[in-house]
Amino acid sequence: MANLIYSTNCSLDGYIEDTNGSFDWTRPEDDYLKYINDLIRTIGTHLYGRRLYETMLVWETDPRLAAQSPLMADFAEIWQAADKIVYSKTLPAASTRQTRIERDFDPAAVRRLKEAAPQNILIGGANLAAQAFRAGLIDECHLFVVPILVGGGKPALPQAFRLELELLDVRRFAGGAVHLHYRTRKGRTA
């Protein structure tokens, strides 16, 4: 059975974007990007909400990003190779290959996907991940904490929800970011 992994960049005060919707402070340095590349290389399918998908699709539609460095080219290649499922009621069609649109997030369908998938599954987007957390679907959480306080915005983790986690690993990066890798403790919610 595949693991469903939530991975996100967040500020030290726990936001994925600030009150203006900006996340320009999350650009990873080389050691950080290499680590992310190695993490997502093991992923077969990405689950996205519409907004995150529209942010990420440039990795296939804008070749200038991949041309910036070998690490960025590697990220683009890995991202393009993965299957993508986008949950959106409004997106008329996918703009990238290996992508399908689902109108509703169905926890039972995600459970079936986890049972059948040969590789782990990554879920991105705080709102979509919150639904998966509440449904008890998340197996692991990778938080990349950036050393900045933004004072508000979109929370990285679900609000008014409790779940116990077990710390598996911590890694520091040259620019001051920290990676926290957790496993969820099944059956330990409130």
PyRosetta script that sets phi, psi and omega in degrees:
from pyrosetta import init, pose_from_sequence

init()
pose = pose_from_sequence("MANLIYSTNCSLDGYIEDTNGSFDWTRPEDDYLKYINDLIRTIGTHLYGRRLYETMLVWETDPRLAAQSPLMADFAEIWQAADKIVYSKTLPAASTRQTRIERDFDPAAVRRLKEAAPQNILIGGANLAAQAFRAGLIDECHLFVVPILVGGGKPALPQAFRLELELLDVRRFAGGAVHLHYRTRKGRTA")
pose.set_psi(1, 136.4)
pose.set_omega(1, 179.1)
pose.set_phi(2, -77.2)
pose.set_psi(2, 151.8)
pose.set_omega(2, 172.1)
pose.set_phi(3, -89.4)
pose.set_psi(3, 145.0)
pose.set_omega(3, 171.1)
pose.set_phi(4, -98.6)
pose.set_psi(4, 119.3)
pose.set_omega(4, -172.0)
pose.set_phi(5, -115.3)
pose.set_psi(5, 124.5)
pose.set_omega(5, 173.1)
pose.set_phi(6, -95.4)
pose.set_psi(6, 126.9)
pose.set_omega(6, 179.1)
pose.set_phi(7, -133.1)
pose.set_psi(7, 134.0)
pose.set_omega(7, 178.7)
pose.set_phi(8, -156.7)
pose.set_psi(8, 153.7)
pose.set_omega(8, 167.7)
pose.set_phi(9, -87.9)
pose.set_psi(9, 142.4)
pose.set_omega(9, 176.4)
pose.set_phi(10, -149.8)
pose.set_psi(10, 158.2)
pose.set_omega(10, 174.9)
pose.set_phi(11, -73.4)
pose.set_psi(11, 165.7)
pose.set_omega(11, 178.5)
pose.set_phi(12, -59.9)
pose.set_psi(12, -29.5)
pose.set_omega(12, 178.3)
pose.set_phi(13, -91.6)
pose.set_psi(13, 13.1)
pose.set_omega(13, 166.5)
pose.set_phi(14, 90.7)
pose.set_psi(14, 24.3)
pose.set_omega(14, -178.7)
pose.set_phi(15, -115.0)
pose.set_psi(15, 144.0)
pose.set_omega(15, 176.7)
pose.set_phi(16, -90.3)
pose.set_psi(16, -19.8)
pose.set_omega(16, 173.1)
pose.set_phi(17, -149.3)
pose.set_psi(17, 156.3)
pose.set_omega(17, -178.3)
pose.set_phi(18, -82.9)
pose.set_psi(18, -174.2)
pose.set_omega(18, -175.8)
pose.set_phi(19, -66.4)
pose.set_psi(19, -17.5)
pose.set_omega(19, 175.9)
pose.set_phi(20, -93.5)
pose.set_psi(20, 2.7)
pose.set_omega(20, -178.2)
pose.set_phi(21, 81.9)
pose.set_psi(21, 10.0)
pose.set_omega(21, -178.1)
pose.set_phi(22, -88.9)
pose.set_psi(22, 143.7)
pose.set_omega(22, 173.8)
pose.set_phi(23, -136.4)
pose.set_psi(23, 28.5)
pose.set_omega(23, -178.3)
pose.set_phi(24, -64.6)
pose.set_psi(24, -13.1)
pose.set_omega(24, 179.0)
pose.set_phi(25, -82.4)
pose.set_psi(25, 0.6)
pose.set_omega(25, -176.4)
pose.set_phi(26, -97.3)
pose.set_psi(26, 1.4)
pose.set_omega(26, -176.5)
pose.set_phi(27, -60.4)
pose.set_psi(27, 117.4)
pose.set_omega(27, -175.7)
pose.set_phi(28, -78.8)
pose.set_psi(28, 146.3)
pose.set_omega(28, 171.9)
pose.set_phi(29, -78.3)
pose.set_psi(29, 175.0)
pose.set_omega(29, -171.3)
pose.set_phi(30, -57.6)
pose.set_psi(30, -47.0)
pose.set_omega(30, -177.3)
pose.set_phi(31, -65.1)
pose.set_psi(31, -35.4)
pose.set_omega(31, 178.1)
pose.set_phi(32, -67.3)
pose.set_psi(32, -47.5)
pose.set_omega(32, 179.9)
pose.set_phi(33, -65.0)
pose.set_psi(33, -39.1)
pose.set_omega(33, 177.5)
pose.set_phi(34, -61.3)
pose.set_psi(34, -41.5)
pose.set_omega(34, 178.7)
pose.set_phi(35, -63.2)
pose.set_psi(35, -44.6)
pose.set_omega(35, 177.0)
pose.set_phi(36, -60.8)
pose.set_psi(36, -43.6)
pose.set_omega(36, 178.1)
pose.set_phi(37, -57.4)
pose.set_psi(37, -45.7)
pose.set_omega(37, 179.9)
pose.set_phi(38, -64.7)
pose.set_psi(38, -35.6)
pose.set_omega(38, 177.8)
pose.set_phi(39, -66.6)
pose.set_psi(39, -50.0)
pose.set_omega(39, -175.1)
pose.set_phi(40, -78.3)
pose.set_psi(40, -12.8)
pose.set_omega(40, 176.5)
pose.set_phi(41, -61.0)
pose.set_psi(41, -25.3)
pose.set_omega(41, -178.1)
pose.set_phi(42, -89.5)
pose.set_psi(42, 1.4)
pose.set_omega(42, -175.1)
pose.set_phi(43, -95.2)
pose.set_psi(43, 134.1)
pose.set_omega(43, 177.5)
pose.set_phi(44, -97.2)
pose.set_psi(44, -30.1)
pose.set_omega(44, -176.2)
pose.set_phi(45, -138.6)
pose.set_psi(45, 139.1)
pose.set_omega(45, 175.5)
pose.set_phi(46, -111.4)
pose.set_psi(46, 132.6)
pose.set_omega(46, 174.0)
pose.set_phi(47, -106.9)
pose.set_psi(47, 126.8)
pose.set_omega(47, -176.4)
pose.set_phi(48, -131.8)
pose.set_psi(48, 150.1)
pose.set_omega(48, 161.5)
pose.set_phi(49, -81.2)
pose.set_psi(49, 166.9)
pose.set_omega(49, -175.8)
pose.set_phi(50, -57.9)
pose.set_psi(50, -47.9)
pose.set_omega(50, -175.2)
pose.set_phi(51, -62.0)
pose.set_psi(51, -44.0)
pose.set_omega(51, 179.7)
pose.set_phi(52, -68.3)
pose.set_psi(52, -39.6)
pose.set_omega(52, 177.2)
pose.set_phi(53, -58.5)
pose.set_psi(53, -46.0)
pose.set_omega(53, -179.7)
pose.set_phi(54, -63.7)
pose.set_psi(54, -29.2)
pose.set_omega(54, 174.8)
pose.set_phi(55, -72.5)
pose.set_psi(55, -41.7)
pose.set_omega(55, -173.7)
pose.set_phi(56, -79.7)
pose.set_psi(56, -25.4)
pose.set_omega(56, -172.8)
pose.set_phi(57, -60.8)
pose.set_psi(57, -17.0)
pose.set_omega(57, 177.3)
pose.set_phi(58, -61.4)
pose.set_psi(58, -21.0)
pose.set_omega(58, 178.7)
pose.set_phi(59, -67.5)
pose.set_psi(59, -14.1)
pose.set_omega(59, 173.6)
pose.set_phi(60, -110.9)
pose.set_psi(60, -30.9)
pose.set_omega(60, -172.4)
pose.set_phi(61, -95.1)
pose.set_psi(61, -13.6)
pose.set_omega(61, -178.8)
pose.set_phi(62, -125.0)
pose.set_psi(62, 94.2)
pose.set_omega(62, -176.7)
pose.set_phi(63, -64.8)
pose.set_psi(63, -13.5)
pose.set_omega(63, 178.8)
pose.set_phi(64, -64.1)
pose.set_psi(64, -30.6)
pose.set_omega(64, 178.7)
pose.set_phi(65, -63.6)
pose.set_psi(65, -50.3)
pose.set_omega(65, -179.1)
pose.set_phi(66, -63.3)
pose.set_psi(66, -28.4)
pose.set_omega(66, -178.1)
pose.set_phi(67, -74.9)
pose.set_psi(67, -9.8)
pose.set_omega(67, -176.4)
pose.set_phi(68, -72.4)
pose.set_psi(68, -30.0)
pose.set_omega(68, 179.5)
pose.set_phi(69, -167.4)
pose.set_psi(69, 160.0)
pose.set_omega(69, 176.0)
pose.set_phi(70, -60.8)
pose.set_psi(70, -35.4)
pose.set_omega(70, 178.9)
pose.set_phi(71, -66.9)
pose.set_psi(71, -38.9)
pose.set_omega(71, 178.1)
pose.set_phi(72, -70.3)
pose.set_psi(72, -35.3)
pose.set_omega(72, 175.6)
pose.set_phi(73, -64.4)
pose.set_psi(73, -39.7)
pose.set_omega(73, 177.9)
pose.set_phi(74, -63.6)
pose.set_psi(74, -44.9)
pose.set_omega(74, 178.2)
pose.set_phi(75, -58.8)
pose.set_psi(75, -46.9)
pose.set_omega(75, -179.3)
pose.set_phi(76, -59.5)
pose.set_psi(76, -43.6)
pose.set_omega(76, -179.6)
pose.set_phi(77, -63.9)
pose.set_psi(77, -44.4)
pose.set_omega(77, 179.5)
pose.set_phi(78, -63.5)
pose.set_psi(78, -46.1)
pose.set_omega(78, -177.7)
pose.set_phi(79, -62.7)
pose.set_psi(79, -44.2)
pose.set_omega(79, -178.7)
pose.set_phi(80, -65.1)
pose.set_psi(80, -32.2)
pose.set_omega(80, -177.4)
pose.set_phi(81, -73.7)
pose.set_psi(81, -22.5)
pose.set_omega(81, -176.7)
pose.set_phi(82, -80.3)
pose.set_psi(82, 150.2)
pose.set_omega(82, 169.8)
pose.set_phi(83, -73.6)
pose.set_psi(83, 150.4)
pose.set_omega(83, -179.9)
pose.set_phi(84, -133.8)
pose.set_psi(84, 134.8)
pose.set_omega(84, 173.2)
pose.set_phi(85, -119.0)
pose.set_psi(85, 124.7)
pose.set_omega(85, -177.8)
pose.set_phi(86, -112.5)
pose.set_psi(86, 126.4)
pose.set_omega(86, 179.0)
pose.set_phi(87, -97.3)
pose.set_psi(87, 111.7)
pose.set_omega(87, -178.1)
pose.set_phi(88, -157.2)
pose.set_psi(88, 135.5)
pose.set_omega(88, 174.3)
pose.set_phi(89, -86.7)
pose.set_psi(89, -15.5)
pose.set_omega(89, -172.3)
pose.set_phi(90, -114.7)
pose.set_psi(90, -21.4)
pose.set_omega(90, -177.1)
pose.set_phi(91, -69.7)
pose.set_psi(91, 118.4)
pose.set_omega(91, -174.8)
pose.set_phi(92, -70.9)
pose.set_psi(92, -34.5)
pose.set_omega(92, -177.8)
pose.set_phi(93, -160.3)
pose.set_psi(93, 159.9)
pose.set_omega(93, 177.7)
pose.set_phi(94, -78.6)
pose.set_psi(94, 146.0)
pose.set_omega(94, 179.0)
pose.set_phi(95, -102.4)
pose.set_psi(95, 2.5)
pose.set_omega(95, -178.2)
pose.set_phi(96, -130.8)
pose.set_psi(96, 159.2)
pose.set_omega(96, 176.7)
pose.set_phi(97, -69.2)
pose.set_psi(97, 164.5)
pose.set_omega(97, 174.9)
pose.set_phi(98, 53.6)
pose.set_psi(98, 36.7)
pose.set_omega(98, -176.2)
pose.set_phi(99, -130.9)
pose.set_psi(99, 134.8)
pose.set_omega(99, 173.7)
pose.set_phi(100, -129.0)
pose.set_psi(100, 153.3)
pose.set_omega(100, -179.0)
pose.set_phi(101, -102.7)
pose.set_psi(101, 133.2)
pose.set_omega(101, 170.8)
pose.set_phi(102, -117.7)
pose.set_psi(102, 134.9)
pose.set_omega(102, -177.1)
pose.set_phi(103, -77.4)
pose.set_psi(103, -29.2)
pose.set_omega(103, -177.6)
pose.set_phi(104, -133.6)
pose.set_psi(104, 146.2)
pose.set_omega(104, 173.8)
pose.set_phi(105, -80.3)
pose.set_psi(105, 116.8)
pose.set_omega(105, -177.5)
pose.set_phi(106, -115.4)
pose.set_psi(106, 104.6)
pose.set_omega(106, -178.7)
pose.set_phi(107, -54.6)
pose.set_psi(107, -37.9)
pose.set_omega(107, 179.8)
pose.set_phi(108, -63.9)
pose.set_psi(108, -39.5)
pose.set_omega(108, 178.2)
pose.set_phi(109, -66.6)
pose.set_psi(109, -37.6)
pose.set_omega(109, 178.1)
pose.set_phi(110, -68.1)
pose.set_psi(110, -38.2)
pose.set_omega(110, 175.3)
pose.set_phi(111, -59.6)
pose.set_psi(111, -43.8)
pose.set_omega(111, 178.6)
pose.set_phi(112, -64.0)
pose.set_psi(112, -40.2)
pose.set_omega(112, 177.5)
pose.set_phi(113, -60.8)
pose.set_psi(113, -44.6)
pose.set_omega(113, 178.6)
pose.set_phi(114, -60.3)
pose.set_psi(114, -39.9)
pose.set_omega(114, -179.3)
pose.set_phi(115, -67.7)
pose.set_psi(115, -32.2)
pose.set_omega(115, -174.2)
pose.set_phi(116, -97.1)
pose.set_psi(116, -20.8)
pose.set_omega(116, -172.6)
pose.set_phi(117, -70.3)
pose.set_psi(117, 134.1)
pose.set_omega(117, 177.2)
pose.set_phi(118, -79.6)
pose.set_psi(118, -16.2)
pose.set_omega(118, 179.3)
pose.set_phi(119, -128.9)
pose.set_psi(119, 162.5)
pose.set_omega(119, 178.4)
pose.set_phi(120, -61.8)
pose.set_psi(120, 161.6)
pose.set_omega(120, -176.3)
pose.set_phi(121, -120.3)
pose.set_psi(121, 134.8)
pose.set_omega(121, 178.5)
pose.set_phi(122, -105.5)
pose.set_psi(122, 134.7)
pose.set_omega(122, 174.8)
pose.set_phi(123, -114.9)
pose.set_psi(123, 131.7)
pose.set_omega(123, -178.8)
pose.set_phi(124, -129.9)
pose.set_psi(124, 150.7)
pose.set_omega(124, -177.4)
pose.set_phi(125, 103.0)
pose.set_psi(125, 121.0)
pose.set_omega(125, -173.5)
pose.set_phi(126, -62.0)
pose.set_psi(126, -39.9)
pose.set_omega(126, -178.8)
pose.set_phi(127, -67.3)
pose.set_psi(127, -44.2)
pose.set_omega(127, 178.4)
pose.set_phi(128, -65.6)
pose.set_psi(128, -43.5)
pose.set_omega(128, 179.2)
pose.set_phi(129, -61.9)
pose.set_psi(129, -37.1)
pose.set_omega(129, 178.6)
pose.set_phi(130, -60.0)
pose.set_psi(130, -40.1)
pose.set_omega(130, 177.4)
pose.set_phi(131, -63.3)
pose.set_psi(131, -41.7)
pose.set_omega(131, -179.6)
pose.set_phi(132, -69.0)
pose.set_psi(132, -39.1)
pose.set_omega(132, 175.5)
pose.set_phi(133, -59.2)
pose.set_psi(133, -49.2)
pose.set_omega(133, -177.2)
pose.set_phi(134, -63.9)
pose.set_psi(134, -28.7)
pose.set_omega(134, 178.7)
pose.set_phi(135, -84.4)
pose.set_psi(135, -1.3)
pose.set_omega(135, 179.6)
pose.set_phi(136, 73.4)
pose.set_psi(136, 27.3)
pose.set_omega(136, -175.2)
pose.set_phi(137, -94.9)
pose.set_psi(137, -23.0)
pose.set_omega(137, -175.0)
pose.set_phi(138, -75.3)
pose.set_psi(138, 128.8)
pose.set_omega(138, 178.0)
pose.set_phi(139, -100.1)
pose.set_psi(139, -35.7)
pose.set_omega(139, -177.7)
pose.set_phi(140, -139.0)
pose.set_psi(140, 155.3)
pose.set_omega(140, 179.4)
pose.set_phi(141, -134.1)
pose.set_psi(141, 125.6)
pose.set_omega(141, 176.5)
pose.set_phi(142, -115.6)
pose.set_psi(142, 108.6)
pose.set_omega(142, 177.5)
pose.set_phi(143, -105.2)
pose.set_psi(143, 126.6)
pose.set_omega(143, 174.6)
pose.set_phi(144, -105.0)
pose.set_psi(144, 100.7)
pose.set_omega(144, -172.6)
pose.set_phi(145, -90.6)
pose.set_psi(145, 119.9)
pose.set_omega(145, -177.7)
pose.set_phi(146, -95.1)
pose.set_psi(146, 136.5)
pose.set_omega(146, -175.7)
pose.set_phi(147, -75.9)
pose.set_psi(147, 72.9)
pose.set_omega(147, 177.0)
pose.set_phi(148, -151.0)
pose.set_psi(148, 144.9)
pose.set_omega(148, 171.5)
pose.set_phi(149, -105.4)
pose.set_psi(149, 127.4)
pose.set_omega(149, -179.5)
pose.set_phi(150, -109.7)
pose.set_psi(150, -10.5)
pose.set_omega(150, 171.0)
pose.set_phi(151, 78.1)
pose.set_psi(151, 4.8)
pose.set_omega(151, 179.2)
pose.set_phi(152, 149.8)
pose.set_psi(152, 171.1)
pose.set_omega(152, -179.1)
pose.set_phi(153, 138.5)
pose.set_psi(153, -142.5)
pose.set_omega(153, 180.0)
pose.set_phi(154, -93.6)
pose.set_psi(154, 119.7)
pose.set_omega(154, -179.3)
pose.set_phi(155, -66.1)
pose.set_psi(155, 143.4)
pose.set_omega(155, 179.4)
pose.set_phi(156, -73.5)
pose.set_psi(156, -28.2)
pose.set_omega(156, -175.0)
pose.set_phi(157, -121.8)
pose.set_psi(157, 156.3)
pose.set_omega(157, -177.4)
pose.set_phi(158, -62.2)
pose.set_psi(158, 142.8)
pose.set_omega(158, 178.0)
pose.set_phi(159, -90.8)
pose.set_psi(159, 155.6)
pose.set_omega(159, 178.4)
pose.set_phi(160, 52.9)
pose.set_psi(160, 45.1)
pose.set_omega(160, -178.1)
pose.set_phi(161, -147.2)
pose.set_psi(161, 140.4)
pose.set_omega(161, -179.5)
pose.set_phi(162, -126.1)
pose.set_psi(162, 135.3)
pose.set_omega(162, 178.5)
pose.set_phi(163, -154.5)
pose.set_psi(163, 130.4)
pose.set_omega(163, 177.3)
pose.set_phi(164, -82.4)
pose.set_psi(164, 140.7)
pose.set_omega(164, -178.6)
pose.set_phi(165, -125.4)
pose.set_psi(165, 154.3)
pose.set_omega(165, 176.1)
pose.set_phi(166, -115.4)
pose.set_psi(166, 122.3)
pose.set_omega(166, 179.8)
pose.set_phi(167, -70.9)
pose.set_psi(167, 124.9)
pose.set_omega(167, 179.4)
pose.set_phi(168, -103.1)
pose.set_psi(168, -33.8)
pose.set_omega(168, -175.4)
pose.set_phi(169, -162.1)
pose.set_psi(169, 152.0)
pose.set_omega(169, 174.0)
pose.set_phi(170, -133.2)
pose.set_psi(170, 137.4)
pose.set_omega(170, 177.1)
pose.set_phi(171, -139.3)
pose.set_psi(171, 135.6)
pose.set_omega(171, 176.6)
pose.set_phi(172, -102.3)
pose.set_psi(172, 143.9)
pose.set_omega(172, 178.2)
pose.set_phi(173, -113.1)
pose.set_psi(173, 158.6)
pose.set_omega(173, -173.6)
pose.set_phi(174, -55.9)
pose.set_psi(174, -36.6)
pose.set_omega(174, -177.8)
pose.set_phi(175, -81.3)
pose.set_psi(175, 1.7)
pose.set_omega(175, 177.9)
pose.set_phi(176, 102.5)
pose.set_psi(176, -8.3)
pose.set_omega(176, 176.8)
pose.set_phi(177, -70.8)
pose.set_psi(177, 155.4)
pose.set_omega(177, 179.7)
pose.set_phi(178, -130.4)
pose.set_psi(178, 136.2)
pose.set_omega(178, 175.1)
pose.set_phi(179, -101.3)
pose.set_psi(179, 126.4)
pose.set_omega(179, 176.3)
pose.set_phi(180, -114.9)
pose.set_psi(180, 121.4)
pose.set_omega(180, -178.2)
pose.set_phi(181, -111.6)
pose.set_psi(181, 119.5)
pose.set_omega(181, -178.4)
pose.set_phi(182, -121.9)
pose.set_psi(182, 153.1)
pose.set_omega(182, 168.5)
pose.set_phi(183, -112.0)
pose.set_psi(183, 139.2)
pose.set_omega(183, 177.6)
pose.set_phi(184, -77.4)
pose.set_psi(184, 148.0)
pose.set_omega(184, 176.1)
pose.set_phi(185, -97.8)
pose.set_psi(185, 100.3)
pose.set_omega(185, -175.6)
pose.set_phi(186, -57.4)
pose.set_psi(186, 139.5)
pose.set_omega(186, 178.3)
pose.set_phi(187, 79.0)
pose.set_psi(187, 7.6)
pose.set_omega(187, -176.8)
pose.set_phi(188, -116.4)
pose.set_psi(188, 50.0)
pose.set_omega(188, 176.4)
pose.set_phi(189, -107.0)
pose.set_psi(189, 165.5)
pose.set_omega(189, 176.5)
pose.set_phi(190, -140.4)
pose.dump_pdb("model.pdb")
